[in-house]
């Protein structure tokens, strides 16, 4: 058996997590090179993220009626700071980033407009 046959290769699954953010906060993050969090994040000691399944409920609960929002797509494999999955709303596990979010870790940004009922419209491509 050659070296190639005996080599073990492990590829971790990449997870995409999502951050809802105001356009103003995103512009400031881009200028600084990283997003360090809102007052809410700083108070809690981490940057709040959601999974695709959690994002709409997060928008309704924390950002109802806000019109200047963006949805950031972040690959967890691109993060340098610790990401922990911790129980939160409804005992569901949410991704929490314990450090800054580098702008380079954001691979896609989408606007979150409101529909006629005042709910945020998420991209159809969101899993």
C-alpha angles and dihedrals in degrees: 000000000000127000092262091056094051097042116111116215122195121189115187117220113251117230125200115216127187136226125193109212139166117253089241093054091047092050090051090049091051091051091049096040093238143048112234097183143262125277087271092054093045091050091052094043097238142061112260120231134173137211119240089262093051100043100086093049090047090052092049094046101042107019106033113163096001113140104189099068134133132192114224120205111210129183109220089215089065094059121103097188123072116278114202128188107220136174115260135138112023089357087286119148113249128188113247121187115213098203140021124320108234112222087228090065091063108090100174138021125196131182117242106214124182123248123222090275092054096253122132115256112224123204114270088230092065105113 
